[in-house]
Protein backbone atom coordinates (compact mmCIF):
# COMPACT_ATOMS: atom_id res chain seq x y z
CA UNK A 1 0.00 0.00 0.00
CA UNK A 2 1.28 3.47 -0.93
CA UNK A 3 0.41 6.52 1.14
CA UNK A 4 -0.57 10.15 0.48
CA UNK A 5 -0.23 12.82 3.19
CA UNK A 6 -2.19 16.06 2.98
CA UNK A 7 -1.37 19.23 4.92
CA UNK A 8 -3.91 22.06 4.96
CA UNK A 9 -2.30 24.97 6.80
CA UNK A 10 -4.62 27.71 8.02
CA UNK A 11 -3.85 30.86 9.95
CA UNK A 12 -3.81 29.07 13.31
CA UNK A 13 -4.16 25.38 12.48
CA UNK A 14 -2.98 22.55 10.27
CA UNK A 15 -5.52 19.99 9.12
CA UNK A 16 -3.97 16.74 7.94
CA UNK A 17 -5.05 13.52 6.32
CA UNK A 18 -3.47 10.17 5.48
CA UNK A 19 -4.84 8.33 2.45
CA UNK A 20 -4.18 5.11 0.63
CA UNK A 21 -2.99 6.15 -2.82
CA UNK A 22 -5.61 5.32 -5.44
CA UNK A 23 -7.45 7.15 -8.23
CA UNK A 24 -10.04 7.86 -5.52
CA UNK A 25 -7.86 8.02 -2.39
CA UNK A 26 -9.04 6.03 0.62
CA UNK A 27 -9.00 7.93 3.91
CA UNK A 28 -7.04 6.19 6.67
CA UNK A 29 -6.60 8.95 9.26
CA UNK A 30 -7.60 12.57 9.65
CA UNK A 31 -7.00 15.23 12.27
CA UNK A 32 -5.68 18.69 12.96
CA UNK A 33 -3.31 20.69 15.09
CA UNK A 34 -5.25 23.69 16.36
CA UNK A 35 -4.55 26.78 18.41
CA UNK A 36 -0.99 27.04 17.12
CA UNK A 37 1.07 29.12 19.53
CA UNK A 38 1.91 28.63 23.21
CA UNK A 39 -0.78 25.99 23.86
CA UNK A 40 -1.24 24.03 20.64
CA UNK A 41 -3.21 20.80 20.73
CA UNK A 42 -3.51 17.85 18.35
CA UNK A 43 -6.82 16.18 17.57
CA UNK A 44 -7.27 12.86 15.80
CA UNK A 45 -10.77 12.02 14.64
CA UNK A 46 -12.55 9.99 17.27
CA UNK A 47 -10.03 10.76 20.01
CA UNK A 48 -9.62 13.42 22.67
CA UNK A 49 -7.36 16.38 21.95
CA UNK A 50 -3.78 16.15 23.23
CA UNK A 51 -1.81 19.20 24.35
CA UNK A 52 1.51 19.42 22.48
CA UNK A 53 2.74 22.68 24.00
CA UNK A 54 4.29 25.53 22.02
CA UNK A 55 4.17 24.93 18.26
CA UNK A 56 4.14 26.87 15.02
CA UNK A 57 3.41 25.65 11.48
CA UNK A 58 6.87 24.16 11.06
CA UNK A 59 7.40 22.66 14.51
CA UNK A 60 3.92 21.09 14.53
CA UNK A 61 4.86 18.69 11.74
CA UNK A 62 6.85 16.26 13.98
CA UNK A 63 3.81 15.99 16.26
CA UNK A 64 1.60 15.23 13.25
CA UNK A 65 4.01 12.57 11.97
CA UNK A 66 4.18 10.97 15.40
CA UNK A 67 0.39 10.85 15.57
CA UNK A 68 -0.01 9.18 12.16
CA UNK A 69 3.05 6.92 12.47
CA UNK A 70 0.99 3.79 13.22
CA UNK A 71 -0.87 4.32 9.94
CA UNK A 72 2.05 5.15 7.64
CA UNK A 73 4.89 3.14 9.19
CA UNK A 74 6.65 0.98 6.61
CA UNK A 75 4.53 2.16 3.70
CA UNK A 76 5.97 4.23 0.82
CA UNK A 77 4.90 7.88 0.75
CA UNK A 78 4.22 8.85 -2.86
CA UNK A 79 3.52 12.54 -2.28
CA UNK A 80 2.58 15.29 0.15
CA UNK A 81 -0.25 17.60 -0.87
CA UNK A 82 -0.56 21.19 0.34
CA UNK A 83 -3.27 23.82 0.27
CA UNK A 84 -1.81 27.07 -1.09
CA UNK A 85 -4.23 29.95 -0.63
CA UNK A 86 -3.00 32.26 -3.40
CA UNK A 87 -1.88 31.10 -6.82
CA UNK A 88 -1.99 34.54 -8.44
CA UNK A 89 -2.60 34.71 -12.17
CA UNK A 90 0.00 32.09 -13.06
CA UNK A 91 -1.15 28.96 -11.23
CA UNK A 92 -4.51 27.50 -12.17
CA UNK A 93 -3.86 23.76 -11.68
CA UNK A 94 -2.21 21.61 -9.00
CA UNK A 95 1.50 21.12 -9.63
CA UNK A 96 4.75 19.90 -8.12
CA UNK A 97 6.29 22.66 -6.03
CA UNK A 98 9.73 23.41 -7.46
CA UNK A 99 12.05 26.04 -6.02
CA UNK A 100 11.09 28.40 -8.85
CA UNK A 101 7.39 27.96 -8.09
CA UNK A 102 7.93 28.46 -4.35
CA UNK A 103 9.78 31.72 -5.05
CA UNK A 104 6.86 32.99 -7.13
CA UNK A 105 4.38 31.97 -4.45
CA UNK A 106 6.39 33.75 -1.76
CA UNK A 107 5.99 36.98 -3.76
CA UNK A 108 2.22 36.66 -3.22
CA UNK A 109 2.46 36.64 0.59
CA UNK A 110 1.30 40.29 0.92
CA UNK A 111 -2.01 39.29 -0.73
CA UNK A 112 -2.76 36.61 1.87
CA UNK A 113 -0.63 37.41 4.92
CA UNK A 114 -2.64 35.23 7.30
CA UNK A 115 -2.20 32.13 5.15
CA UNK A 116 0.41 32.18 2.39
CA UNK A 117 3.49 32.41 4.69
CA UNK A 118 2.17 29.53 6.78
CA UNK A 119 1.35 27.48 3.68
CA UNK A 120 4.92 27.85 2.42
CA UNK A 121 6.47 27.28 5.84
CA UNK A 122 4.61 23.99 6.04
CA UNK A 123 5.89 23.02 2.57
CA UNK A 124 9.46 23.68 3.69
CA UNK A 125 8.98 21.59 6.82
CA UNK A 126 7.59 18.72 4.74
CA UNK A 127 10.53 18.95 2.33
CA UNK A 128 12.92 18.52 5.26
CA UNK A 129 10.91 15.64 6.72
CA UNK A 130 10.54 13.82 3.39
CA UNK A 131 13.49 14.66 1.11
CA UNK A 132 12.88 13.60 -2.47
CA UNK A 133 9.13 13.09 -2.01
CA UNK A 134 7.07 15.25 -4.40
CA UNK A 135 5.36 18.21 -2.74
CA UNK A 136 2.12 19.07 -4.58
CA UNK A 137 0.51 22.51 -4.35
CA UNK A 138 -3.26 22.95 -4.73
CA UNK A 139 -4.46 26.53 -5.08
CA UNK A 140 -7.54 28.07 -3.48
CA UNK A 141 -7.73 30.61 -6.31
CA UNK A 142 -7.69 28.02 -9.11
CA UNK A 143 -11.42 27.23 -9.00
CA UNK A 144 -12.23 30.81 -9.97
CA UNK A 145 -9.94 31.07 -12.99
CA UNK A 146 -12.01 31.94 -16.04
CA UNK A 147 -14.45 34.34 -14.38
CA UNK A 148 -16.20 36.65 -16.84
CA UNK A 149 -14.25 39.91 -17.14
CA UNK A 150 -16.92 41.89 -15.28
CA UNK A 151 -16.46 39.60 -12.26
CA UNK A 152 -12.69 39.65 -12.55
CA UNK A 153 -11.83 43.33 -12.67
CA UNK A 154 -12.00 46.55 -10.65
CA UNK A 155 -12.96 49.94 -12.06
CA UNK A 156 -9.44 51.36 -11.75
CA UNK A 157 -7.01 52.07 -14.61
CA UNK A 158 -6.77 48.96 -16.74
CA UNK A 159 -2.98 48.81 -16.48
CA UNK A 160 -3.37 47.52 -12.94
CA UNK A 161 -5.52 44.63 -14.18
CA UNK A 162 -2.80 43.69 -16.64
CA UNK A 163 -0.32 43.68 -13.74
CA UNK A 164 -2.47 41.25 -11.78
CA UNK A 165 -4.73 43.51 -9.69
CA UNK A 166 -7.93 41.55 -10.20
CA UNK A 167 -10.52 39.48 -8.36
CA UNK A 168 -9.06 36.06 -7.66
CA UNK A 169 -11.61 34.54 -5.28
CA UNK A 170 -10.66 32.01 -2.60
CA UNK A 171 -11.93 28.86 -0.81
CA UNK A 172 -11.60 27.15 -4.18
CA UNK A 173 -10.72 23.73 -2.75
CA UNK A 174 -13.92 23.78 -0.72
CA UNK A 175 -16.00 24.81 -3.73
CA UNK A 176 -14.28 22.17 -5.84
CA UNK A 177 -15.26 19.49 -3.35
CA UNK A 178 -18.87 20.69 -3.07
CA UNK A 179 -19.31 20.68 -6.86
CA UNK A 180 -17.80 17.19 -7.11
CA UNK A 181 -20.18 15.99 -4.38
CA UNK A 182 -23.15 17.53 -6.16
CA UNK A 183 -22.21 15.74 -9.38
CA UNK A 184 -22.40 12.39 -7.54
CA UNK A 185 -25.29 12.96 -5.12
CA UNK A 186 -27.39 15.62 -6.89
CA UNK A 187 -26.48 15.39 -10.60
CA UNK A 188 -29.33 17.59 -11.82
CA UNK A 189 -28.53 20.34 -9.32
CA UNK A 190 -24.86 20.14 -10.32
CA UNK A 191 -25.85 21.22 -13.83
CA UNK A 192 -27.82 24.19 -12.55
CA UNK A 193 -27.40 27.50 -10.76
CA UNK A 194 -25.96 27.01 -7.28
CA UNK A 195 -24.75 29.38 -4.58
CA UNK A 196 -22.31 27.84 -2.11
CA UNK A 197 -21.87 29.59 1.25
CA UNK A 198 -18.56 28.70 2.92
CA UNK A 199 -18.77 29.93 6.50
CA UNK A 200 -15.84 29.38 8.84
CA UNK A 201 -13.23 31.61 10.42
CA UNK A 202 -12.84 32.71 6.81
CA UNK A 203 -16.05 33.18 4.87
CA UNK A 204 -17.10 33.63 1.26
CA UNK A 205 -19.83 32.81 -1.23
CA UNK A 206 -19.58 31.55 -4.78
CA UNK A 207 -22.04 31.62 -7.66
CA UNK A 208 -21.60 28.39 -9.65
CA UNK A 209 -23.28 27.42 -12.92
CA UNK A 210 -22.86 23.91 -14.31
CA UNK A 211 -19.89 23.40 -12.00
CA UNK A 212 -18.08 26.59 -13.03
CA UNK A 213 -17.39 29.61 -10.83
CA UNK A 214 -19.20 32.65 -12.18
CA UNK A 215 -18.71 35.05 -9.28
CA UNK A 216 -17.23 35.17 -5.79
CA UNK A 217 -17.60 37.53 -2.83
CA UNK A 218 -13.84 37.46 -2.28
CA UNK A 219 -11.60 39.46 -4.56
CA UNK A 220 -7.97 40.55 -4.81
CA UNK A 221 -7.19 39.43 -1.27
CA UNK A 222 -8.81 37.23 1.37
CA UNK A 223 -10.26 40.38 3.02
CA UNK A 224 -13.13 41.10 0.65
CA UNK A 225 -16.81 40.21 0.84
CA UNK A 226 -18.37 38.75 3.97
CA UNK A 227 -17.22 39.67 7.48
CA UNK A 228 -15.16 36.85 8.98
CA UNK A 229 -13.79 35.81 12.34
CA UNK A 230 -11.20 38.60 12.53
CA UNK A 231 -11.25 39.99 8.96
CA UNK A 232 -13.34 42.97 7.92
CA UNK A 233 -14.92 41.81 4.69
CA UNK A 234 -16.09 44.47 2.22
CA UNK A 235 -14.94 47.95 3.16
CA UNK A 236 -15.23 51.37 1.52
CA UNK A 237 -11.68 52.17 0.33
CA UNK A 238 -12.25 55.68 1.62
CA UNK A 239 -11.99 54.24 5.14
CA UNK A 240 -8.41 53.21 4.38
CA UNK A 241 -7.58 56.65 3.03
CA UNK A 242 -9.02 58.16 6.20
CA UNK A 243 -6.96 55.88 8.43
CA UNK A 244 -3.83 56.81 6.49
CA UNK A 245 -4.64 60.49 6.93
CA UNK A 246 -5.01 59.85 10.65
CA UNK A 247 -1.45 58.57 10.75
CA UNK A 248 -2.00 54.82 10.83
CA UNK A 249 0.89 52.94 9.23
CA UNK A 250 0.51 50.18 6.65
CA UNK A 251 1.38 47.64 9.33
CA UNK A 252 -1.20 49.03 11.75
CA UNK A 253 -3.95 49.04 9.10
CA UNK A 254 -3.04 45.48 8.07
CA UNK A 255 -3.30 44.34 11.69
CA UNK A 256 -6.68 46.05 12.14
CA UNK A 257 -8.18 44.58 8.96
CA UNK A 258 -6.87 41.03 9.35
CA UNK A 259 -6.78 40.47 13.10
CA UNK A 260 -9.01 42.98 14.91
CA UNK A 261 -12.07 43.21 12.67
CA UNK A 262 -14.94 40.94 11.65
CA UNK A 263 -16.91 39.22 14.41
CA UNK A 264 -14.16 39.92 16.92
CA UNK A 265 -14.05 43.63 16.17
CA UNK A 266 -17.82 44.12 15.98
CA UNK A 267 -18.58 42.25 19.18
CA UNK A 268 -15.51 43.14 21.21
CA UNK A 269 -15.95 39.65 22.67
CA UNK A 270 -14.75 36.86 20.40
CA UNK A 271 -14.22 35.74 16.82
CA UNK A 272 -15.84 32.37 17.65
CA UNK A 273 -19.45 32.10 16.51
CA UNK A 274 -20.19 29.52 19.23
CA UNK A 275 -19.19 32.03 21.89
CA UNK A 276 -21.28 34.78 20.32
CA UNK A 277 -24.38 32.59 19.97
CA UNK A 278 -24.11 31.65 23.64
CA UNK A 279 -23.64 35.25 24.81
CA UNK A 280 -26.40 37.53 26.11
CA UNK A 281 -24.27 40.63 25.45
CA UNK A 282 -26.12 42.86 22.94
CA UNK A 283 -22.84 43.45 21.11
CA UNK A 284 -22.66 39.75 20.31
CA UNK A 285 -26.13 39.86 18.76
CA UNK A 286 -25.24 42.99 16.79
CA UNK A 287 -22.17 41.24 15.35
CA UNK A 288 -24.29 38.22 14.38
CA UNK A 289 -26.95 40.48 12.85
CA UNK A 290 -24.38 42.19 10.64
CA UNK A 291 -22.84 38.85 9.67
CA UNK A 292 -26.24 37.50 8.61
CA UNK A 293 -27.19 40.76 6.87
CA UNK A 294 -24.11 40.57 4.65
CA UNK A 295 -24.75 36.92 3.76
CA UNK A 296 -28.36 37.74 2.80
CA UNK A 297 -27.24 40.76 0.79
CA UNK A 298 -24.66 38.72 -1.12
CA UNK A 299 -27.14 35.89 -1.69
CA UNK A 300 -29.31 38.30 -3.64
CA UNK A 301 -26.28 39.43 -5.62
CA UNK A 302 -25.18 35.86 -6.38
CA UNK A 303 -28.68 34.92 -7.54
CA UNK A 304 -28.67 37.98 -9.83
CA UNK A 305 -25.28 37.01 -11.27
CA UNK A 306 -26.64 33.54 -12.05
CA UNK A 307 -29.99 34.79 -13.34
CA UNK A 308 -31.83 32.48 -10.98
CA UNK A 309 -31.23 29.89 -8.30
CA UNK A 310 -31.63 26.11 -8.14
CA UNK A 311 -29.83 25.35 -4.90
CA UNK A 312 -28.09 26.93 -1.92
CA UNK A 313 -25.37 24.96 -0.11
CA UNK A 314 -23.96 25.72 3.34
CA UNK A 315 -20.52 24.40 4.25
CA UNK A 316 -17.57 25.22 6.52
CA UNK A 317 -17.49 25.05 10.32
CA UNK A 318 -20.27 27.62 10.87
CA UNK A 319 -22.22 26.68 7.76
CA UNK A 320 -22.29 23.01 8.71
CA UNK A 321 -22.95 23.35 12.45
CA UNK A 322 -24.64 26.67 13.31
CA UNK A 323 -28.34 26.02 12.72
CA UNK A 324 -29.38 29.45 14.12
CA UNK A 325 -27.22 31.23 11.52
CA UNK A 326 -28.70 29.20 8.67
CA UNK A 327 -32.20 29.89 9.97
CA UNK A 328 -31.57 33.63 10.09
CA UNK A 329 -30.09 33.61 6.59
CA UNK A 330 -33.12 31.80 5.18
CA UNK A 331 -35.76 33.81 7.05
CA UNK A 332 -38.23 35.46 4.64
CA UNK A 333 -36.31 34.14 1.61
CA UNK A 334 -39.41 32.60 0.04
CA UNK A 335 -39.19 35.15 -2.78
CA UNK A 336 -36.07 33.28 -3.93
CA UNK A 337 -37.83 29.91 -3.63
CA UNK A 338 -36.17 29.10 -0.29
CA UNK A 339 -38.50 27.73 2.42
CA UNK A 340 -36.77 26.67 5.63
CA UNK A 341 -37.56 23.26 7.15
CA UNK A 342 -36.92 24.16 10.78
CA UNK A 343 -36.73 20.59 12.11
CA UNK A 344 -34.35 19.43 9.37
CA UNK A 345 -32.23 22.53 9.94
CA UNK A 346 -31.80 21.71 13.64
CA UNK A 347 -30.64 18.23 12.58
CA UNK A 348 -28.10 19.80 10.16
CA UNK A 349 -29.80 18.44 7.08
CA UNK A 350 -28.61 17.55 4.54
CA UNK A 351 -31.83 18.96 3.03
CA UNK A 352 -33.12 21.86 5.13
CA UNK A 353 -35.78 23.31 2.83
CA UNK A 354 -39.22 22.45 1.48
CA UNK A 355 -39.54 24.91 -1.40
CA UNK A 356 -38.64 24.75 -5.09
CA UNK A 357 -35.05 25.81 -4.39
CA UNK A 358 -33.13 23.22 -2.38
CA UNK A 359 -31.10 24.38 0.61
CA UNK A 360 -28.48 21.83 1.61
CA UNK A 361 -25.87 21.36 4.32
CA UNK A 362 -22.85 19.51 2.90
CA UNK A 363 -19.66 19.03 4.95
CA UNK A 364 -16.75 20.19 2.82
CA UNK A 365 -13.54 18.17 2.42
CA UNK A 366 -10.61 20.21 1.15
CA UNK A 367 -8.17 17.44 2.13
CA UNK A 368 -9.81 15.00 -0.28
CA UNK A 369 -9.42 17.45 -3.15
CA UNK A 370 -5.72 17.74 -2.26
CA UNK A 371 -5.35 13.95 -2.06
CA UNK A 372 -6.96 13.52 -5.47
CA UNK A 373 -4.48 15.99 -6.95
CA UNK A 374 -1.53 14.11 -5.44
CA UNK A 375 -2.89 10.83 -6.83
CA UNK A 376 -3.09 12.33 -10.33
CA UNK A 377 0.40 13.83 -10.28
CA UNK A 378 2.41 10.99 -8.71
N, C-alpha and C positions, 0 to 999 in steps of 0.2 A: 504494500500500500504506500503510495506517495502522498505527501502532505502539502497543503497550502496554509499559510498564515496570513491573516489580514489584520492591519493596524489602522484604526480610524481615530486619528488624534484630533480632539476638540480643544477648546480654549482652556479647559480645566480637567480634561479626562482623556483616556485612551480606551476606546472599545476595541476588543480583539476577538478573533474567531479562528478556530482550527477546523479545517475541512479535509476530507479525503478528496484528492485530485480526481476529477471526472468532468466530462462535458457539462453536467449539472452537479457541481460540488456537493458533497454530503457533509452536513454539519456534524462535527464530533464534540466540540467544546466552544462555549461562548462566555464572555464576561467583560468586565471593564475595571480599569483603575480610575477612581473618581476622587474629587477633592484634592487634586495635585497641589502640593505645597507642604506645609509643616506636618499635616496629619492626613496623608493620603491613605486610602483603603482600597483593597482589591476585592472584587465580587465575582465569583463564578456562579453561573446560573444554577439555581437549586441549592445553593449553600449560603451560609451567613458571611457577611463581609468580614475581612481580616485587615486589621490596621498594619500598614507597612512602614509607617513613620514618614520622615521627610522624603519627598520624591518629586522630580520634575519629569518632563517628557522623555528625556534620555535615560535617567537613572531608574525609571519605572520599568523599563524593558526587562532587566534581569528578574524582577519579581513576576512579570507576566510569564517569562520562559520557565521559571520554577513552577508556576501554577499549572502550566499545560504540559510539563515534562512527562507525566504518566501517559499522556495521549500521543505525544510525538516521538518519544524515545525509540531510537533504533530505526526510524522510518525516514526515508529521504525527503528533504524539503525541496520542492521544485520551484517555489517562488514565494515572495512576500509582497502582498498588495497593500497599497497605501491610498487613503483619501487625501487628495490635494485640493484645497478649496479653490484656488484661482489658477486657471490655465491661460489667462490672457487671450489674445486673439490668435495665438500660434498653436495651441494644443486643444484639439477637439476630440481626440480618441485616446484610450488608455495606451501607454507605451512604457518600454523599459527606461528606467531613469539613469541616463548617462550623466557624466560630469557636466557636459555641455548643457543638457536639459536642466540639471539642478541649478546651474548658474543663472539660466534664464528665469527659472521659477523664483529664485531668491530676489531677483529684481522686482518681482511683483509683491513683495512683502508689505510695502506701504499701502497696498489696496486691500489687504486683509490682515491687519496687524495682530488680531486676536487668534488667528489660525495658521496662516502660511508659515511663520517662523517655527511653530510647533510641529506642523506637518513635516517640514524639512529636517528638523532636529530628530524626529523619530526615524526618518529615512536613514540619516547618518548613523544612528544607534543600531539600526537593523543591519546596515552594511558591515559594521564592526562585529556584530554578533554572528553574522552569516556571510563571511567573505566568499565571493564567487557566486552566491545565489542571486538570481535576477530580482531586482526591486522594481515593481510595477506601479506606476502612478495612474490614478483614476481621478478625473477632474470634475469638481462640482459645477463648473461653468459649461462643460461640454454639452449637456442636454439642451442648452438654450442656443447653441450655435445654429444659425439659419433663421433667426427671428426676421420677420418683415422689417424693412428699414425704419418704419415709423415707430416700431417697438425697440429699436436698437440704438437710436440716436438721441442726442439732446439738442435743443435749439440754441446752440452756441456756434461760433464760426466753424465751418466744416473742416478746417485744417486739423482741429483737435480730434475729430472723429477718425480722420486718416491716421492720426498718431496713436489711436487706441483708446481715446476717451469715449466710451460707448457703454450701453447697458449690457452687462454680461449675464446677470441672473446667477443664482446660486441654489444650493440644495438639490443639485441635479442628480446625484446618486439616489436620493430618496425618490424623486419624481420618476427616475428610470425604473426603480423597483416597482412603484405603484402601477405604472403603465404596463409593465411585464405581468404583474399579478392580474390586472384587469383583462389582459388578453387571454389568460387561462381561465379565470373564474367568471368574468363578465364580458365575453367576447363582443357582444353587440354594443355595450357601453364603451368599450375600448375604441370602437370606430367613431364614436360620437364626440360631443362637446363636453369636456370635463374640466372642472376646477378642482385642483388639489390644494388643500390647506395644510401646510407643514408648520405645526406649532410646537416649538420646544424652547430652549433658552435662546436659540435663534429662530426666527419665524419668517415665512414668506408664503406667497400664493402663486400658483402657476395656472395659466389658461392653456389647455391641451386639446388639440383637435386631431383625431385619428392617430394618437400616440406622439404627436409632434408639439413641441413648445411653441406657442404663439405669442405669449406675453408673460411677464413675471413682475412681481411687485419689487423685487430687488434689482439694483441697477449696476452702476460702475463699481461700487464697493458693497460689502455686506452690511452697510448701515441703512440702506434705503428701504422704503415701504413700511411694513408693519412695525409697531413698537415691539421690542424684544425684552429679554431679561434685564440687560443693562445697556442695550443699544437704543438709540433714539428713534429709529425709523425715519420716515419722511420728515423733512425739515426745510422750511423756507431758507434759501441760501443767504437771504438778508440777515438772518440771525447770526450766521457766521461772520459776516462783515461787521455787524454790530459788536460782537465779542472781540474781534480784532481791534476795532476802534477803542474798545474799553481796556486794551492792553493785554488781553490774554494771548499767550504764546501758542504756537502750533501744537506743542506738546501738551499744553494745558487743555486746549480745545479737543484734541484727540482723546485725552483721558476722560473728559466730560462726556463726549459722544459715545465712546465705546464701553466705558466702565461705570459711569454714574447716572446714566439716563434710563430710558425704558421703564419697566415696572418698578425697578429699584428707585429710580429718580422720582417718578410720579408719586409713589407711595411713601417714600422715606422709610420704608420698613424692610423690604426684601425683594429680591428678584425672583423668588420661588413662588409659583402660582399656588402651590399647596398651602403655603404660609398665608398668602393673601386671602384665599378662599376661607380659611379658618379664622381670620381676624375680624373683630367687630369695630376696628378703627375705620372711620369714614374715609380716610385717605386710601386705604386698601381698596374699598369699593370704587372710589373714583378712578384709581389706576386700572381696575378691571373694566370699568365702564368705558374708559378710553380705548383700551385694548380691543374690546368687543366692537366698539364703534368703528374702529379702523378696519377690522376684518369685514364687517358688514359693508362698509363703503367700498372696499376693494372687491368684494364679491360682485357688487353691481357693475363695477368697471370690467372685471374679468368676463362676466356674462355678456357685456356689450362688445368686448373685443371678439368674443366667439360668435356673436350673433344668435345667442340662445344658450340653453343649458340642458344637458341630459343627466348629469350626475355631479355631485359634490362629494369629495373624499377628504376626511380628516385623518391626519397621521402625525407622527412626532409625539414626544412625551406628554404634552398638554392635549394635543388633538386626540390621542388615543385613550387618555385616562380621565380628563376633566369634563365629566358630563355636564356640569353647570355652565361651562363656557360654551359647549356645543349648543346647549339649549338656548342660551342668550343670543348666539349668532343666528339661530334658525327662527327665533321669535318673529312672528308677523312677516315671514318670508313666503307666504302663500302666493304672492304675486309672481314669484319666480318658479312656482310649481313645487316648492319645498314645504312639506307638512310634517312636523316633528311627531314621531312616535315616542312619547315620553317614557314609557316602560322600557322599550328597546334601547333608548338612549342611556338610561341608568345602567343597563346591562352591558354597555359598550358595544352594542350592535352584534354583527356587522352592519345590518340594515337598520337605520334609525329613522326612517321616514315612511309615510303612507301615500304620498302624492305622486304625481306623474314624473317628477324629478327625484331620482334616488339619492339619498344621503347615506354615505357609508363610512364606517370606521375601519381602516385597514392598517394594521401595524406595519411600519416600514422596515426595511432590512438593507441598509446601505452595505453592510459587510458581505452579503450574498452577491451584490452587484460587483464588488471588488473581487471576490473569489472567482466569479465567472470570467472576469477579465484576465486574471492570472492563468486560469485554465486555458483560455484561448491563446495566450501569448507564450506559454512554456511547453 
